[in-house]
Amino acid sequence: MKKAISVLSGGLDCTVATSVFKDDFEIHAITFDYGQKAFKRELQAAKEICSKMGWTHEVIDLPWLAKISNSSLNTDEDIPELSESDLDNLEKSTESASSVWVPARNMVFTSIAVSYAESIEAEKIIVGWDAEEAATFPDNSKEFLETFNELISVGSPDNIKIEAPLIELNKEEIVKLGLNIGAPIELSYSCYKGSEKQCGVCESCMRRKRAFKSLGMKDDSEYEI
């Protein structure tokens, strides 16, 4: 079977994105440890997802990224808490995105994934980039995807392509897709803070909660709030 690399944090988006290819590719998932507060829970989620789906899983340590980062995800800085109305407030959501921004994170992750793909002759790299987060995270955008694929076509001798099946979807559409294709979204973990239960008030939790609420569906994940 053809091989694909999945950049899998254990979150909702990457879980659904990877599941799109579950029937046609041998999935090799990689989870990055860059000193993020949520790593322990992300790793737990990623392992459980891979175990259920029969995907291989590997952790890649990036201590240097933790060392240079000034993000609230992996420093002592408090992670912003948002209300549901803040999600559509560009100023508020931009402030939140700026706080959690890890320097060049997706560029780093995707470059490493290309190296991994070359090493095992995988032809696809699966990422969970989506339209809703692209509004404040430029490395989730369609332009970033297309540009990175152009870079790979120039810089790699292999025929490798990044696949971002959620690139034009919002969170509600992502949840709906995940349910339709049997993605194990009940095992996914979206919280920035890393508590055992998802905090329910960080931007990532709020976007996830709003999506299920809009669909009138129960999220089987547990929240503190």
Accessible surface in RSA format (square Angstrom, percent):
REM  Atomic radii and reference values for relative SASA: ProtOr
REM  Chains: A
REM  Algorithm: Lee & Richards
REM  Probe-radius: 1.40
REM  Slices: 20
REM RES _ NUM      All-atoms   Total-Side   Main-Chain    Non-polar    All polar
REM                ABS   REL    ABS   REL    ABS   REL    ABS   REL    ABS   REL
RES MET A   1   156.56  81.1  81.91  54.2  74.65 177.7  91.58  77.9  64.98  86.1
RES LYS A   2   108.24  52.8  97.01  59.5  11.24  26.8  62.34  56.1  45.91  48.9
RES LYS A   3    67.39  32.9  65.19  40.0   2.20   5.2  26.28  23.7  41.11  43.8
RES ALA A   4     0.00   0.0   0.00   0.0   0.00   0.0   0.00   0.0   0.00   0.0
RES ILE A   5     0.00   0.0   0.00   0.0   0.00   0.0   0.00   0.0   0.00   0.0
RES SER A   6     0.02   0.0   0.02   0.0   0.00   0.0   0.00   0.0   0.02   0.0
RES VAL A   7    22.09  14.5  18.65  16.9   3.43   8.3  18.65  16.2   3.43   9.3
RES LEU A   8     0.67   0.4   0.00   0.0   0.67   1.7   0.59   0.4   0.08   0.2
RES SER A   9    49.70  42.0  46.58  62.2   3.12   7.2  33.90  72.2  15.79  22.1
RES GLY A  10     0.00   0.0   0.00   N/A   0.00   0.0   0.00   0.0   0.00   0.0
RES GLY A  11     9.76  12.0   0.00   N/A   9.76  12.0   9.66  26.5   0.10   0.2
RES LEU A  12     4.52   2.5   2.50   1.8   2.02   5.1   2.50   1.8   2.02   5.4
RES ASP A  13    18.79  13.2  17.22  17.1   1.57   3.7   8.47  19.9  10.33  10.3
RES CYS A  14    10.11   7.6   8.95  10.0   1.16   2.7   7.21  18.3   2.89   3.1
RES THR A  15     0.00   0.0   0.00   0.0   0.00   0.0   0.00   0.0   0.00   0.0
RES VAL A  16     0.00   0.0   0.00   0.0   0.00   0.0   0.00   0.0   0.00   0.0
RES ALA A  17     0.00   0.0   0.00   0.0   0.00   0.0   0.00   0.0   0.00   0.0
RES THR A  18     0.56   0.4   0.56   0.6   0.00   0.0   0.00   0.0   0.56   0.9
RES SER A  19     1.69   1.4   0.00   0.0   1.69   3.9   0.00   0.0   1.69   2.4
RES VAL A  20    57.78  38.0  35.01  31.7  22.77  54.9  37.12  32.3  20.66  56.0
RES PHE A  21    26.66  13.3  26.13  16.2   0.54   1.4  26.66  16.2   0.00   0.0
RES LYS A  22    58.16  28.4  40.38  24.8  17.77  42.3  12.88  11.6  45.28  48.2
RES ASP A  23   106.24  74.4  84.53  84.1  21.71  51.3  31.75  74.7  74.48  74.3
RES ASP A  24    87.60  61.4  80.51  80.1   7.10  16.8  16.05  37.8  71.55  71.4
RES PHE A  25    12.27   6.1   7.81   4.8   4.47  11.6   7.81   4.7   4.47  12.8
RES GLU A  26    68.56  39.4  62.84  47.5   5.72  13.6  29.13  56.3  39.43  32.2
RES ILE A  27     3.95   2.2   0.05   0.0   3.90   9.4   0.05   0.0   3.90  10.6
RES HIS A  28    25.30  13.8  25.25  17.5   0.06   0.2  19.90  20.5   5.40   6.3
RES ALA A  29     1.15   1.1   0.00   0.0   1.15   2.6   0.00   0.0   1.15   3.1
RES ILE A  30     0.14   0.1   0.00   0.0   0.14   0.3   0.00   0.0   0.14   0.4
RES THR A  31     1.36   1.0   0.67   0.7   0.69   1.6   1.36   1.8   0.00   0.0
RES PHE A  32     7.63   3.8   2.83   1.8   4.80  12.5   2.83   1.7   4.80  13.7
RES ASP A  33    35.66  25.0  33.53  33.4   2.12   5.0   1.60   3.8  34.06  34.0
RES TYR A  34    10.07   4.7  10.03   5.7   0.04   0.1   3.99   3.0   6.07   7.5
RES GLY A  35    39.51  48.7   0.00   N/A  39.51  48.7  23.68  65.0  15.83  35.5
RES GLN A  36    12.06   6.7   4.02   2.9   8.04  19.1   3.16   6.7   8.90   6.7
RES LYS A  37    79.05  38.6  52.21  32.0  26.84  63.9  54.54  49.1  24.51  26.1
RES ALA A  38     2.06   1.9   1.77   2.7   0.29   0.7   2.01   2.8   0.05   0.1
RES PHE A  39    37.61  18.8  37.36  23.1   0.24   0.6  37.36  22.7   0.24   0.7
RES LYS A  40   169.71  82.8 164.37 100.9   5.34  12.7 107.69  96.9  62.02  66.1
RES ARG A  41    34.32  14.4  34.09  17.4   0.23   0.5   4.67   6.4  29.66  18.0
RES GLU A  42    24.79  14.2  24.79  18.8   0.00   0.0   1.90   3.7  22.89  18.7
RES LEU A  43    32.83  18.3  32.83  23.5   0.00   0.0  32.83  23.1   0.00   0.0
RES GLN A  44    68.15  38.1  62.42  45.6   5.72  13.6  27.40  58.3  40.75  30.9
RES ALA A  45     0.48   0.4   0.14   0.2   0.34   0.8   0.48   0.7   0.00   0.0
RES ALA A  46     0.00   0.0   0.00   0.0   0.00   0.0   0.00   0.0   0.00   0.0
RES LYS A  47   113.47  55.4 108.18  66.4   5.29  12.6  60.37  54.3  53.11  56.6
RES GLU A  48    72.57  41.7  66.34  50.2   6.23  14.8  33.19  64.2  39.38  32.1
RES ILE A  49     0.00   0.0   0.00   0.0   0.00   0.0   0.00   0.0   0.00   0.0
RES CYS A  50     4.19   3.2   3.64   4.1   0.55   1.3   3.67   9.3   0.51   0.6
RES SER A  51    93.48  79.0  62.12  82.9  31.36  72.2  35.41  75.4  58.07  81.4
RES LYS A  52   126.91  61.9  90.83  55.7  36.07  85.9  70.79  63.7  56.11  59.8
RES MET A  53    45.41  23.5  20.29  13.4  25.11  59.8  17.16  14.6  28.25  37.4
RES GLY A  54    68.33  84.3   0.00   N/A  68.33  84.3  36.85 101.1  31.49  70.5
RES TRP A  55    21.31   8.6   7.87   3.8  13.44  31.6   6.68   3.6  14.63  23.7
RES THR A  56    71.85  51.1  64.21  65.1   7.64  18.2  69.30  93.1   2.55   3.9
RES HIS A  57    51.00  27.9  17.05  11.9  33.96  86.9  12.01  12.4  39.00  45.4
RES GLU A  58    87.06  50.0  81.97  62.0   5.08  12.1  28.95  56.0  58.10  47.4
RES VAL A  59    52.86  34.8  31.79  28.8  21.07  50.8  31.79  27.6  21.07  57.2
RES ILE A  60    35.02  19.9  32.22  24.0   2.80   6.8  35.02  25.2   0.00   0.0
RES ASP A  61    95.41  66.8  76.47  76.1  18.94  44.8  23.95  56.4  71.45  71.3
RES LEU A  62     7.73   4.3   7.73   5.5   0.00   0.0   7.73   5.4   0.00   0.0
RES PRO A  63    95.22  69.4  83.64  76.2  11.57  42.1  91.14  75.2   4.08  25.3
RES TRP A  64   121.62  48.8 117.73  57.0   3.89   9.1 107.99  57.6  13.63  22.1
RES LEU A  65     0.70   0.4   0.70   0.5   0.00   0.0   0.70   0.5   0.00   0.0
RES ALA A  66    30.33  27.9  20.49  31.6   9.84  22.4  20.73  29.2   9.60  25.4
RES LYS A  67   180.73  88.2 147.57  90.5  33.16  78.9  99.78  89.8  80.95  86.2
RES ILE A  68   105.41  60.0  78.09  58.2  27.32  65.8  85.13  61.3  20.28  55.0
RES SER A  69    11.04   9.3   0.00   0.0  11.04  25.4   0.00   0.0  11.04  15.5
RES ASN A  70   117.27  80.9 103.01  99.5  14.26  34.3  35.99  86.6  81.27  78.6
RES SER A  71     0.81   0.7   0.00   0.0   0.81   1.9   0.81   1.7   0.00   0.0
RES SER A  72     0.00   0.0   0.00   0.0   0.00   0.0   0.00   0.0   0.00   0.0
RES LEU A  73     6.95   3.9   6.86   4.9   0.09   0.2   6.86   4.8   0.09   0.2
RES ASN A  74    19.84  13.7   0.08   0.1  19.77  47.6   2.66   6.4  17.18  16.6
RES THR A  75    42.07  29.9  29.67  30.1  12.40  29.6  39.35  52.9   2.73   4.1
RES ASP A  76   147.51 103.3 120.68 120.1  26.83  63.4  41.28  97.2 106.23 105.9
RES GLU A  77    85.40  49.0  72.46  54.8  12.94  30.8  41.22  79.7  44.17  36.1
RES ASP A  78   124.52  87.2 112.10 111.6  12.42  29.4  35.28  83.0  89.24  89.0
RES ILE A  79    10.95   6.2   1.35   1.0   9.60  23.1   1.35   1.0   9.60  26.1
RES PRO A  80    36.88  26.9  24.58  22.4  12.30  44.7  36.46  30.1   0.42   2.6
RES GLU A  81   108.93  62.5  78.04  59.0  30.89  73.6  22.27  43.1  86.66  70.8
RES LEU A  82    15.10   8.4   6.83   4.9   8.27  20.8   9.74   6.8   5.36  14.4
RES SER A  83    54.74  46.3  45.08  60.2   9.66  22.2  48.50 103.3   6.23   8.7
RES GLU A  84    66.50  38.2  62.32  47.1   4.18   9.9  25.30  48.9  41.20  33.6
RES SER A  85    89.85  75.9  68.11  90.9  21.75  50.1  58.77 125.2  31.08  43.5
RES ASP A  86    26.23  18.4  26.03  25.9   0.20   0.5   0.20   0.5  26.03  26.0
RES LEU A  87     6.05   3.4   0.00   0.0   6.05  15.2   0.00   0.0   6.05  16.3
RES ASP A  88   114.13  79.9  79.76  79.4  34.37  81.3  37.40  88.0  76.73  76.5
RES ASN A  89    64.69  44.6  57.04  55.1   7.65  18.4  14.49  34.9  50.20  48.5
RES LEU A  90   119.19  66.4 112.00  80.1   7.19  18.1 114.15  80.2   5.04  13.6
RES GLU A  91   125.73  72.2 116.06  87.8   9.66  23.0  44.48  86.0  81.25  66.3
RES LYS A  92    99.17  48.4  95.78  58.8   3.39   8.1  40.72  36.6  58.46  62.3
RES SER A  93     3.34   2.8   3.34   4.5   0.00   0.0   0.00   0.0   3.34   4.7
RES THR A  94    65.12  46.3  64.84  65.7   0.28   0.7  58.63  78.8   6.49   9.8
RES GLU A  95   101.17  58.1  91.36  69.1   9.81  23.4  44.11  85.3  57.06  46.6
RES SER A  96     2.70   2.3   1.42   1.9   1.28   2.9   1.30   2.8   1.40   2.0
RES ALA A  97     4.47   4.1   4.04   6.2   0.43   1.0   4.20   5.9   0.27   0.7
RES SER A  98    82.39  69.6  60.69  81.0  21.70  50.0  29.57  63.0  52.82  74.0
RES SER A  99    19.70  16.7   9.87  13.2   9.84  22.7  17.81  37.9   1.89   2.6
RES VAL A 100     2.46   1.6   1.85   1.7   0.61   1.5   1.85   1.6   0.61   1.7
RES TRP A 101    79.85  32.0  76.50  37.0   3.35   7.9  63.03  33.6  16.82  27.3
RES VAL A 102     3.00   2.0   0.00   0.0   3.00   7.2   0.00   0.0   3.00   8.1
RES PRO A 103    40.89  29.8  36.26  33.1   4.63  16.8  39.30  32.4   1.59   9.9
RES ALA A 104    36.89  33.9  31.88  49.2   5.01  11.4  33.79  47.6   3.11   8.2
RES ARG A 105    58.90  24.7  58.90  30.0   0.00   0.0   3.38   4.6  55.52  33.6
RES ASN A 106    15.15  10.4  15.01  14.5   0.14   0.3   0.23   0.6  14.92  14.4
RES MET A 107    95.88  49.7  94.86  62.8   1.01   2.4  58.56  49.8  37.32  49.4
RES VAL A 108    26.80  17.6  22.26  20.1   4.54  10.9  26.71  23.2   0.09   0.2
RES PHE A 109    18.26   9.1  18.26  11.3   0.00   0.0  18.26  11.1   0.00   0.0
RES THR A 110     1.53   1.1   1.53   1.5   0.00   0.0   0.00   0.0   1.53   2.3
RES SER A 111    58.32  49.3  49.26  65.7   9.06  20.9  32.86  70.0  25.46  35.7
RES ILE A 112    45.55  25.9  43.30  32.3   2.25   5.4  45.34  32.7   0.21   0.6
RES ALA A 113     0.00   0.0   0.00   0.0   0.00   0.0   0.00   0.0   0.00   0.0
RES VAL A 114    18.83  12.4  18.83  17.0   0.00   0.0  18.83  16.4   0.00   0.0
RES SER A 115    70.42  59.5  63.15  84.3   7.27  16.7  28.63  61.0  41.78  58.5
RES TYR A 116    42.57  19.9  37.48  21.3   5.08  13.2  27.49  20.7  15.07  18.6
RES ALA A 117     0.00   0.0   0.00   0.0   0.00   0.0   0.00   0.0   0.00   0.0
RES GLU A 118    61.49  35.3  49.51  37.5  11.98  28.5  10.40  20.1  51.09  41.7
RES SER A 119    85.35  72.1  44.58  59.5  40.77  93.9  50.56 107.7  34.79  48.7
RES ILE A 120    39.26  22.3  32.35  24.1   6.90  16.6  38.54  27.7   0.72   2.0
RES GLU A 121   150.89  86.6 127.09  96.2  23.80  56.7  46.60  90.1 104.29  85.2
RES ALA A 122     4.09   3.8   0.00   0.0   4.09   9.3   0.22   0.3   3.87  10.3
RES GLU A 123    67.68  38.9  63.83  48.3   3.85   9.2  17.86  34.6  49.81  40.7
RES LYS A 124    37.92  18.5  37.92  23.3   0.00   0.0  13.91  12.5  24.01  25.6
RES ILE A 125     0.00   0.0   0.00   0.0   0.00   0.0   0.00   0.0   0.00   0.0
RES ILE A 126     0.60   0.3   0.00   0.0   0.60   1.4   0.00   0.0   0.60   1.6
RES VAL A 127     3.30   2.2   2.81   2.5   0.49   1.2   3.30   2.9   0.00   0.0
RES GLY A 128    11.53  14.2   0.00   N/A  11.53  14.2   4.87  13.4   6.66  14.9
RES TRP A 129    14.42   5.8  14.10   6.8   0.33   0.8   8.41   4.5   6.02   9.8
RES ASP A 130     0.07   0.0   0.07   0.1   0.00   0.0   0.00   0.0   0.07   0.1
RES ALA A 131    41.81  38.4  30.32  46.8  11.49  26.1  32.55  45.8   9.25  24.5
RES GLU A 132    29.83  17.1  17.84  13.5  11.99  28.6  20.37  39.4   9.46   7.7
RES GLU A 133    30.77  17.7  29.86  22.6   0.91   2.2   3.02   5.8  27.76  22.7
RES ALA A 134    27.04  24.9  13.54  20.9  13.50  30.7  13.90  19.6  13.14  34.8
RES ALA A 135    77.46  71.2  41.32  63.8  36.14  82.2  53.90  75.9  23.56  62.4
RES THR A 136    23.00  16.4   3.16   3.2  19.84  47.3   9.03  12.1  13.97  21.1
RES PHE A 137    12.46   6.2  12.46   7.7   0.00   0.0  12.46   7.6   0.00   0.0
RES PRO A 138    86.25  62.9  80.07  73.0   6.17  22.4  84.34  69.6   1.91  11.9
RES ASP A 139    11.15   7.8  10.45  10.4   0.69   1.6   5.53  13.0   5.61   5.6
RES ASN A 140    13.10   9.0  13.06  12.6   0.04   0.1   0.00   0.0  13.10  12.7
RES SER A 141    24.62  20.8  24.28  32.4   0.33   0.8  20.25  43.1   4.37   6.1
RES LYS A 142    98.20  47.9  93.25  57.2   4.95  11.8  57.66  51.9  40.53  43.2
RES GLU A 143   133.52  76.7 128.91  97.5   4.61  11.0  43.81  84.7  89.71  73.2
RES PHE A 144    33.69  16.9  29.08  18.0   4.61  12.0  33.24  20.2   0.45   1.3
RES LEU A 145    18.48  10.3  18.48  13.2   0.00   0.0  18.48  13.0   0.00   0.0
RES GLU A 146    87.50  50.2  83.42  63.1   4.08   9.7  33.40  64.6  54.09  44.2
RES THR A 147    77.25  54.9  76.05  77.1   1.20   2.9  60.12  80.8  17.13  25.9
RES PHE A 148    14.12   7.1  11.69   7.2   2.43   6.3  13.76   8.3   0.36   1.0
RES ASN A 149    27.89  19.2  22.61  21.8   5.28  12.7  17.08  41.1  10.81  10.5
RES GLU A 150   113.26  65.0 110.84  83.9   2.42   5.8  42.03  81.3  71.23  58.2
RES LEU A 151   106.87  59.5 101.65  72.7   5.22  13.1 106.11  74.5   0.76   2.1
RES ILE A 152     5.69   3.2   2.43   1.8   3.26   7.9   5.69   4.1   0.00   0.0
RES SER A 153    85.14  71.9  51.69  69.0  33.46  77.1  47.73 101.6  37.42  52.4
RES VAL A 154   128.77  84.7  98.71  89.4  30.06  72.4 103.04  89.5  25.72  69.8
RES GLY A 155    63.30  78.1   0.00   N/A  63.30  78.1  31.38  86.1  31.91  71.5
RES SER A 156    13.54  11.4   2.26   3.0  11.28  26.0   3.71   7.9   9.83  13.8
RES PRO A 157   125.08  91.2  79.39  72.4  45.69 166.1  92.94  76.7  32.13 199.7
RES ASP A 158    59.42  41.6  48.04  47.8  11.39  26.9  17.54  41.3  41.88  41.8
RES ASN A 159   139.82  96.4 122.24 118.1  17.58  42.3  39.53  95.1 100.29  96.9
RES ILE A 160    11.29   6.4   0.57   0.4  10.72  25.8   0.59   0.4  10.70  29.0
RES LYS A 161   108.96  53.2 108.75  66.7   0.22   0.5  56.03  50.4  52.94  56.4
RES ILE A 162     1.60   0.9   0.00   0.0   1.60   3.9   0.00   0.0   1.60   4.3
RES GLU A 163    33.72  19.4  33.23  25.1   0.50   1.2   1.03   2.0  32.69  26.7
RES ALA A 164     7.70   7.1   0.00   0.0   7.70  17.5   0.23   0.3   7.48  19.8
RES PRO A 165    44.00  32.1  12.31  11.2  31.69 115.2  26.01  21.5  17.99 111.8
RES LEU A 166     0.00   0.0   0.00   0.0   0.00   0.0   0.00   0.0   0.00   0.0
RES ILE A 167    23.02  13.1  17.45  13.0   5.56  13.4  17.45  12.6   5.56  15.1
RES GLU A 168   114.05  65.5  91.65  69.3  22.40  53.3  36.10  69.8  77.94  63.6
RES LEU A 169    43.39  24.2  43.39  31.0   0.00   0.0  43.39  30.5   0.00   0.0
RES ASN A 170    62.60  43.2  61.51  59.4   1.09   2.6  17.02  41.0  45.59  44.1
RES LYS A 171    12.04   5.9  12.04   7.4   0.00   0.0   3.73   3.4   8.31   8.8
RES GLU A 172    58.69  33.7  57.19  43.3   1.50   3.6   9.52  18.4  49.17  40.1
RES GLU A 173    72.97  41.9  70.09  53.0   2.88   6.9  22.88  44.3  50.09  40.9
RES ILE A 174     0.00   0.0   0.00   0.0   0.00   0.0   0.00   0.0   0.00   0.0
RES VAL A 175     0.00   0.0   0.00   0.0   0.00   0.0   0.00   0.0   0.00   0.0
RES LYS A 176    97.16  47.4  96.90  59.5   0.25   0.6  48.36  43.5  48.80  52.0
RES LEU A 177    47.77  26.6  44.67  32.0   3.10   7.8  47.26  33.2   0.52   1.4
RES GLY A 178     0.00   0.0   0.00   N/A   0.00   0.0   0.00   0.0   0.00   0.0
RES LEU A 179    80.18  44.7  56.25  40.2  23.93  60.1  58.76  41.3  21.42  57.6
RES ASN A 180   116.13  80.1  79.10  76.4  37.03  89.2  22.73  54.7  93.40  90.3
RES ILE A 181    48.56  27.6  35.77  26.6  12.79  30.8  44.40  32.0   4.15  11.3
RES GLY A 182    51.64  63.7   0.00   N/A  51.64  63.7  34.77  95.4  16.87  37.8
RES ALA A 183     7.48   6.9   0.00   0.0   7.48  17.0   0.00   0.0   7.48  19.8
RES PRO A 184     1.90   1.4   0.21   0.2   1.69   6.1   1.90   1.6   0.00   0.0
RES ILE A 185     7.96   4.5   7.84   5.8   0.13   0.3   7.84   5.6   0.13   0.3
RES GLU A 186    67.05  38.5  50.43  38.2  16.61  39.6  35.14  68.0  31.91  26.1
RES LEU A 187    48.82  27.2  39.79  28.5   9.03  22.7  42.59  29.9   6.23  16.8
RES SER A 188     5.26   4.4   0.00   0.0   5.26  12.1   0.00   0.0   5.26   7.4
RES TYR A 189     4.53   2.1   1.35   0.8   3.19   8.3   1.35   1.0   3.19   3.9
RES SER A 190    15.85  13.4   5.74   7.7  10.11  23.3   9.99  21.3   5.86   8.2
RES CYS A 191     2.67   2.0   0.00   0.0   2.67   6.3   0.00   0.0   2.67   2.9
RES TYR A 192    36.97  17.3  34.03  19.4   2.94   7.6  24.92  18.7  12.05  14.9
RES LYS A 193    65.42  31.9  50.31  30.9  15.12  36.0  31.99  28.8  33.43  35.6
RES GLY A 194    19.20  23.7   0.00   N/A  19.20  23.7   1.32   3.6  17.88  40.0
RES SER A 195    33.69  28.5  21.82  29.1  11.87  27.3  32.89  70.0   0.80   1.1
RES GLU A 196   119.03  68.3 106.40  80.5  12.63  30.1  61.96 119.8  57.07  46.6
RES LYS A 197    94.24  46.0  91.31  56.0   2.93   7.0  39.49  35.5  54.75  58.3
RES GLN A 198     3.14   1.8   2.86   2.1   0.28   0.7   2.80   6.0   0.35   0.3
RES CYS A 199     4.25   3.2   3.91   4.4   0.34   0.8   3.91   9.9   0.34   0.4
RES GLY A 200     0.16   0.2   0.00   N/A   0.16   0.2   0.00   0.0   0.16   0.4
RES VAL A 201    26.89  17.7  26.89  24.3   0.00   0.0  26.89  23.4   0.00   0.0
RES CYS A 202     0.00   0.0   0.00   0.0   0.00   0.0   0.00   0.0   0.00   0.0
RES GLU A 203     3.76   2.2   3.39   2.6   0.37   0.9   1.74   3.4   2.02   1.7
RES SER A 204    14.57  12.3  12.16  16.2   2.41   5.5   1.58   3.4  12.99  18.2
RES CYS A 205     0.00   0.0   0.00   0.0   0.00   0.0   0.00   0.0   0.00   0.0
RES MET A 206    20.26  10.5  20.18  13.4   0.08   0.2  16.76  14.2   3.50   4.6
RES ARG A 207    12.61   5.3  11.99   6.1   0.62   1.5   1.43   1.9  11.18   6.8
RES ARG A 208     2.12   0.9   2.07   1.1   0.05   0.1   1.85   2.5   0.28   0.2
RES LYS A 209    60.19  29.4  55.12  33.8   5.07  12.1  41.49  37.3  18.70  19.9
RES ARG A 210    45.32  19.0  42.87  21.9   2.44   5.8  17.08  23.3  28.24  17.1
RES ALA A 211     3.19   2.9   0.01   0.0   3.18   7.2   2.76   3.9   0.43   1.1
RES PHE A 212    10.50   5.3  10.50   6.5   0.00   0.0  10.50   6.4   0.00   0.0
RES LYS A 213   144.30  70.4 123.42  75.7  20.89  49.7  90.64  81.6  53.66  57.2
RES SER A 214    66.39  56.1  27.79  37.1  38.60  88.9  18.64  39.7  47.75  66.9
RES LEU A 215    34.22  19.1  10.60   7.6  23.62  59.4  14.50  10.2  19.72  53.1
RES GLY A 216    69.94  86.3   0.00   N/A  69.94  86.3  36.29  99.6  33.65  75.4
RES MET A 217    88.47  45.8  72.69  48.1  15.78  37.6  76.45  65.0  12.02  15.9
RES LYS A 218   166.25  81.1 137.41  84.3  28.84  68.7 119.40 107.5  46.85  49.9
RES ASP A 219    20.36  14.3   9.01   9.0  11.34  26.8   7.92  18.6  12.43  12.4
RES ASP A 220    94.26  66.0  70.69  70.4  23.57  55.7  16.81  39.6  77.45  77.2
RES SER A 221    18.26  15.4   5.04   6.7  13.22  30.5  10.44  22.2   7.82  11.0
RES GLU A 222   113.11  64.9 102.68  77.7  10.43  24.8  37.97  73.4  75.14  61.4
RES TYR A 223    46.01  21.5  22.89  13.0  23.12  60.2  22.89  17.2  23.12  28.5
RES GLU A 224   103.67  59.5  69.17  52.3  34.50  82.1  24.83  48.0  78.84  64.4
RES ILE A 225   128.77  73.3 101.53  75.6  27.24  65.7 128.05  92.2   0.72   2.0
END  Absolute sums over single chains surface
CHAIN  1 A    10373.7       8208.2       2165.5       5570.0       4803.7
END  Absolute sums over all chains
TOTAL         10373.7       8208.2       2165.5       5570.0       4803.7
